[in-house]
Amino acid sequence: MRNKNLKKMLILNLPYILIGAFATNLGEAWRLAEGANLSEKIQGMVLGGGFSAAFANPLPSLYLPDLLIGIIVGAILRLAVYLKGKNAKKYRHNVEYGSARWGTQADIEPFVDTAFENNVLLSQSERITMNSRPAEPKYARNKNVLVVGGSGSGKTRFFIKPNLLQMHSSYCVTDPKGTIVNEVGNALLKNGYEIKIFNTINFKKSMHYNPFAYVHSEKDILKLVTTLIANTKGEGKGGDEFWEKAEKLLYSALIGYIHYEAPEEEQNFSTLLELINAMEVREDDEEFKNPVDLMFDELAERDPDHFAVRQYLKFKLAAGKTSKSILVSCGARLAPFDIKELREITAYDELELDMLGDRKTALFLIMSDTDATFNFLISMVYTQLFNLLCEKADDVYGGRLPIHVRCLIDEMANIGQIPNLEKLMATIRSREISAALVLQAKSQLKAIYKDNADTIIGNCDSQIFLGGSEQTTLKDLNVTLGKETIDMYNTGETRGQSQSYNLNYQKLGHDLMSIDELAVMDGAKCIVQIRGARPFLSDKYDLTRHPKYGLTADADKRNWFDIEKFLKRKDNLILSGDDRFTVIEVNEE
């Protein structure tokens, strides 16, 4: 290290050493020149042969006075350069008003995996590796992606479908119209994926999902209740927090009782609804005991410290009239479960959410993009999925799932609120979980998550803008892109007795892309932003150029995935133990 520093110092000071050595020869020429005064000395150096004698030997003079002159000259020059540099004005030539520019191929190369299939596709020319531990750690980026694009900008065709066809992970996909699974389902099956479908549009074309199946502790009960409250209607009197908190107590008590005391086949929303229906309250008789009260009394005798008992006792502190109001609010909130089909679809579980990180699975969550009645179920799925996978990664796999799980959340604003999403987005990365949030505008995210929206966006290392006209999105993007320095010239003309013209040049800052330019951006283009890299103005990904495009229904209608046929085949199979199966559609020409 010492030798390295010494070498660096010598290199930096070498010009001054060489000039000093040259100055010793000048000192020698002065000393050898004849003359009594300055003019005679100069004549003696030039005409009298002083220079010739001094520079006859190219080596520096070692005579002490000459050496002293050389040292003084070198030192003065070094001091002058130092003072000049210290007091120099700091000019940033050609970037005075901004250094923004569009990224190039060289800018994206460090983030790309050499194997095409091991990348997250962002655009036609930009992609980032799925490897969370690249050779150079400084190029490591999380796989969370924020996709913003107005209606018709191609969020499904240009982002979701191509990334599904990468097939390097397990997937949980929000399918707003139920068409994505039809178009890529067979492609996934043929590549060894297990298909799971939860359909809130048509329950007859859906597998069963029971949130109670993933409740294993008091903590899970509270998470389920929080999600239910956040995403269902019936918020009580004018939004008063009292009613919401009272409902939470009752739900926690009843779900706790169901989880610990009811047989497995009765652990579902149907049982919860029946318990609430059985909770008769008489305002004129505070001592009246309904069947649920008697159940909890019996449980309290056996286990006074039971979680469900403690929650129920807090609920019972409310007077008869207040209790009745709480029960009415609960009934309104759980009104969707009065539908027989919904009770049946949530009677037991087939989705196996905790297994997505164990084997390659594609879970499609089909929801209506016009009716949000049952969308709270989708939010429940995501909440439980994130929590289950994080716990499994920590408890079973030492912190990292063996198979990466990607959540492609299309129309995210319509699924309701996922509790603590801002924290989950920051923590799931290390567990081999990532999320792609697909929105029509950033304002949608802010409407749901309020102040936490910026935190959620900040935890997405990649952002894609596919086009749109929403002002909040355009303003944010305009600021983020920054300004570039451009040259401008002005011309002037003076008319009078004698005409004159003038031309002047100046530099100024200009938006890399102004708000009006963003609003009218070419529909085939998109803007990709990756943390630590310049933004890219690129072509949207061409689905037809994907190596697996031929397996999709877009390429050949014979590849259409029939959900109903798939579910019937699955139901007709008789399995034993932990047997697994794969259904592959074979189309005969």
N, C-alpha and C positions, 0 to 999 in steps of 0.2 A: 504494500500500500504506500509506504514511504517513497520507494523508488518511482512509483507511478506518479505521485504528486510532484516529485522533483523533475521528472521528465516533462510533465505538463507545464511547470514553471519555466523550464528552459525553452520550450517551444514558444510560449507566449512572449518571452523576453528576447528571443533570438534576433529580431530586427534591430533592437536597440544595441545589442552587443556588436552586431556587424557594423552599425553606424559609428559606434564608439571606436571600433578597431580602425575604421577608415579615418576617423578624427585624429588618431595617433600619428598617422602618416602626414596629415595636414600640419600637426604640431611639429613634426620633424622637418617638413618643408620650411616652416616659419623659422625654425632654429638654424637651419643651414643657409638660409638666404642672407646675403650681405646687405648692410644698410644701417643707418643710425636712426632713422625715423620711419613712420608708417609707410609713406609713399616709397621710400627706398626699399623697405622690406618687401613690399608688394612687387616692385620691379624686380627685386632679386629672386622672388619666388617664380615669377612668370618668365622673365628674360634671362635671369642669372643662373638658371638651372636648378633652383630649389625644388620644384615639383619633380623634375626628372630624377634628381638624386633620391628624393624621398620615396618615390613610387617605383624605383628600379627594382626594389624587393617587394613583392606583393604582400608579404607578411607584415603584420602590424609592428610598429616600433616598440621596443621594450625599454627604451630610455625613460627614466622615471618622470621627468617633466612632460614627455609626450604621452605616457600612459595616463598621467593626471588629467591632461586635456581631453583624452578620449573618454575617461570616466565621467568628467564633468559634462561633456556634450551629450553622451548617452543618457545620463541621469536627467538633464534638463529636458531632453526630448520626451522621455518617459513620463515626467511630471506634467508636461504640457498636454500630452495625450490623455492622461488621467483626469486633469482638470476640465479638459474639453468634453470628455465623455460624461463626467459628473454633472456638468451644467448644460448638457445638450438638451434641446427640445425634443420631446418624444413624438415623432411623426409616425403614423401608420399609413404608409403610402398605399393608395388604392383601396383601403379599408377604413378610411377616416370616419365614415358614417355608418358602417356596418360591414360585416364579413360574411353575411349569409350567402349560400349558394346551394344548388341542387347536388345531391350525392351522385357519385359515379360508381362504376363497377369496382374500382379499387377500394371504395369506402365500405361496400357490403361484403367483400370477399372474406374478411376475418370472421364473419358471423355465420358463414355457410358451411354445411357439412358436405364433404365430397360425395357421399352417397345420397342421391336425390330423395330416396324414400325416407331418409332420416331427418327430414326438415319440416318446419312449419311454413306453409306457403302463404306469402303475404301479397305478392303481385307476380307478374310474369317474370320479372328479373330479380326480385328480392325474396329471400327466404332466410330463416335462421335455424341453426341446428337444434335438435331435440336433446343433445348431450348437455346436461347441466354442469358438467365439469370438463370444459374444453382444455386443450393443451396449454393455451394461454388464458389464465383466469380472468384477465382484464376484459376479455370478450364474452364472459359468461353473462347471459341475460335470462330473466325468467320468461316463461312461455305464455304469460297472460297477455291477451290481445284485446284492445278496444277497437271495435269496428263501428263506424258511424256512416250511415248512408240513408238518404231519403227513400221514400217509397219508389220502387222500380229501379233502384240503383244497382241491383244485382248482388245483394248481400248473400243470398243462398247460392246462386250459381257461381259467383266469383270467389267466394271464400269458404262457405260451409261444405259444399260438395267436394271441392278439390282436397280439402284437408281431411275429410272422411276417407277419401280414396288413398291417402297416404298409408293408412292401416299400420301405424307404428305404435298405437296406444289402444286402450279401451276408451269408449266414447259414451258420453251422455249428451244426447242431442235434443234440444227443444224443436219440435216440428209443428209450427203454427197451423198449417193446413193439412198435415198428415200426408204430404206428398214426398218428402225426402226419403222416408223409409221405402215407399213404393219404387223410387228411382234407383236407390243404391243398396237396398236390402239384399238382393241376390248376389251382388258383388262382394258384400261382406261375408255372406254365408259361404260362398265358394272359396274364400280365403281363411276359413276356419273360425269365423266369429260366431259367438252365441248371440242370438237376437232376443231382446226383451222389448216389449211394447206396452206402454201404459197410455190408453186412449181416453181422454176426457170428453171427446166429442161424441163418440159412439162406444158405449161401455160394452156392447156385444162383441166388439173387435178389440178387446183389451185383455191383458193379463191382470191378475189380481195384485193389489197393493194394499197392505195393511201397515200403517205407521206404528201400530202397537207391537209388531213383530221385532222392531229394532229398539224397543225400550228395555234396557237391562239394569238401570239404576235410577235413583232419585234425580240425578243430574239429567238423564235422558227425558224423564217426565217433564221437568221444568222447561227444557228446550222445545219439546213438542207443544207444550201449552203456549209458550211465547210465540212460536210460529203460527199456531192456530189463531191467537188473538190478533196478531199483526196483519193477517191476511183474510179475515172474514168480516162480514157485515154484522151490524147490530152492536154498536159501540156504547149503548146505554144512553143515559140522559145527557144530551148536549155535550158529549165528549168528556164528562166529568171522570177524572182518573179513579175515583172511588169505585165506580161500577166495574171498571176494567180490572182493578185489583181484587175486588170481591169475586169476580168471575174466575180469575186465575186461581184463587184459593179453592174454589169449588171444583174446577177442572183437575187441579193437582190432587185433591183428595180422592175424587172418583177414579181417575186414571191410576192412581197409586193403589187403590183397593182392587181394581180390575187386574193390574199387573201382578200383585202379590197373592191374591186370594182366589181369583176366578180361574177356571180351567182354561187351557190354551185355546180351545175352539171358541171361547166366549171373550177373548181378549181382542175387542174391536170396537168400532164406533157405534155399532148397533147396541151393544151392551151399555155403553156410555149414555146413549139416548134414552134407553129404557130406564136407567137409574134416575135420570133427570125427570122423566115423565112420572116416576113413582114418588117424587118428592112433593107430596101435598103439604101445603102450608095453610093454617087457619089463623087468621088475624085475631080472632076473638078468643083463641085458646093457645097461649104460649107453651103450655105443657104437652100439647099434642105431639105424638110420635108417629111419623110415617115409616114405611118399611125400610127406607134407607137409614133413618135415624137408628132403628133397631139393629140393623146390620153393623153400624159403626159402634154402637154400644157394646155389642157382643165382641167385636174386635178389640175395643178398648179394654175389656176385662181380660182378654188373653194377652194383649201386648199394648200397654198404655203409651209406650214411646214409639209406636208404629208411625211411619211417615204420613200415611193417609189419615190416621186418627188426628195427628197434630194439626194438619191442614184443615180438617173438617171442623174441629173445635173452634178454630179461628173464624171460619165461615159462620158458625152457629152463634157467634157473638152478635150478629145482626138481628134486629127485631123482626117480628113476623111480617109486617108490611114491606120492610126493606128486603127481606129474604125472597118474598114473592116477586118483587121487581127484578131482583138478580136472576131468578129462575126464568122470568119472561125474557130477559136479555139473553140468557143462555139458549133458550129455545129459538130465538130469532137467529142467533149466530149459527146454530147447528141445523137450521131449516133445510139446507141442501141434503142432509142425511135422512130426511123424511122420504126422499125418493128411493124406492125399492131397489132400483138398479145400482145406485151408489152404495147402499148398504151391502149389497151382494158383492160388489167389486172390491170392497174394503174388508170383507169377511176374513180372508186369509191372504198370505203373501206368496208371490211367485217371482218378484223382481230380483231378490237376492242382492240388494244394494252393496252389502259388505264384501261381495265377491268380485267386484269390478277390477280391483287391483291384483287379483289372483290369476285370472285368465282373461283372454281377449274377449270382451263383451261389448256389444253396441246396444245401449238403452235409448229408445226413442220415446220422448214424452210428447204426445200429440195433444194439442190444445186448440181451442177456438180463438181466432184472432178478432172475433166480433162480440163474443159473450164471455165475460170474465167470472161467471158464477162458480166454476169449478177450478179456476186457476190457482186457488190456494193450495190445492193438492200438489201441484207442480212445485210450488215453493217449499212444501213439506219434503218432497223428494230430494230437492237440492240441499236443504238444510241437513237432513239426516245423512245424505250421501257424504257431504263434506266432513261432518263430525265422525261418522263411522270409519271412513277411510283414514282420517288423521289418527284416530285411536288405534286402528289396526296397524298402521305403519309404525307407530311408536311401540305398541305392546307386542307385536308379533314379528315384525321385520326389521327391528332395530332402527327405525326412523325413515325408511325409504321403501315404498311399494315395489314389488318385482316388476310390475307392468304399469307404465305411466297411464294416468287417467285424465283425459281431456274433456272438459265440459263446454260444449258449443251451445251457448244460451242465446238462441235467436229470439227476437222480440222480447228482450229482457224486461222492458218496462211493463209488459202485460202479465207477467207471472206473479206479481206481488213482491213483497219485501222478504229478502233472506236475512234473518237477524245476524248481526255482527259480521256482515260481508266485508266491511273495511278491514277487519282483523284477519278474516279467513284469507283474503287475497294476499296478505303479507306473509302468512304462515304456511300455506299449502305448497309453496314452491319446493321446500326442502323435503316434502313427503312424496315427490313425484306426482303432483296433481297440478293442473293448470286450468284456467278458465278463459274462454273467449266471449266477451260481452258484446252482443250485437244490438245496436240501437238505431233509431231513426234520427235522433238528435241528442246532444249532451244534456239538454234541458230536461229530458225525460228522467235521466238518472238523478238530477238534482231535485226534481219534484218528489221522488220516492225517498231518497237517502239524505236529503237536506245537506247539512254541513259535511257529512261524511262522503259526499260524492267526489270531492276533490281528492280525498285519500284513496278512494277506489281507483280513480283514473291514474293517480300517481303510482299505483302498484302494477300498472300495465306497462311493461318495458317497450311494447310495440303498439302503435296506433295506426289505423288505416282510415282514411277519408275517401269514400266512394262517390261523393257528390251529394248535394242538397242545398237548400236555401234558408235553413233555420239560422237566424241571426246570431244567437249565442255561440253556436258551433263555429260559424264563419269567423266571428271576432276572435275567439280563442285560438283558432288555427292561424289566423293572420298574425297575431302577436307571437305565437310560437315559432312560426317560420322566420321571423326577423326581417332585417333590412339589408340590402346590398348597396355598395357604393357605385354610383354611375356617373358618367361624364355628361354634362349638359352644356349646350351653347345657346346664346341668345343673339339674335340679329336685330339691328335697329336701322331705321331709315329716317333721315331728316330732310324735309322738303323746304325749299326757300329759293332765294336767289341762286344759291349753289347747293346742289344735292350732296348729301354725305351718307355713308354707310358705316356701320360699326358691327363688330362681331366679338363677343366675349365668351370665354369658356370658364366653367366652374364645376365642382363636384358636389353631389348631394346624395342623401340617403333615399332609397326607394324600396317599398315593400317587395319582398321576394315574390309575393303573390297577393294582390290587393283583394279586398272583400268582394268587389264586383267581379273580379277575375275568378275567384273561387266559386261564386254563385253560377257562373256560366262555363265552368270547367267542362272540357270534352268528356262525354259520357263513357268513352273507352279508357279514360285515364283515371288514376287514383293517386293519392298522396300517402306515402308510407313514412312513418317516423319511428326510428329505433333509438333508444337511449344511448347517447354517446356517439351518434353518427349524424351526418348531415341528412336532411330530409330528401326523399326520393319522389320525383314525379315520373310515374311509370304506367305501363299498360296494365289493366286488370288481368288477372290470370285467365287464360283461355282454357276452359274445361276440356275442350275437344283435344287438346295437346297432352292431356295427362295419360301416362302409360296404361292406366286401368280404365280409361274412359269407355272402351269397348264392352265392359261388363255392366254398364249402367243402362237403364231404360231410356235415357236420353239418346244413346247410340242405337239401341235396338229395342223396340217395344216388347219383344219376346222376353226381355230381362225384367219385365214388370213384376214386382214383388206383391203377391196377393196375401194381404194380412189374414183375411178370414180363412183361406185355405191353409196357411201356415199354422194358425192356432188350432184348427181342426186336426191336422196331422199330429201336432204336439200332444193334443188331448187323447188321441187314439193310441199313442205309444204307452206301453206298460213298462215301467222301469223298476228296478230293484236297487235298494241301497243308494249309493252315491253315483249311479250310472249317469252319464251325460250323453247327449245326442246332438247331432247337427242335421238340419234339414236343408237339402240343396235342390233347387228347382232345375229340372232338366227339360229343355225345350226341344221337341222333335221337329225337325223341318218337314 
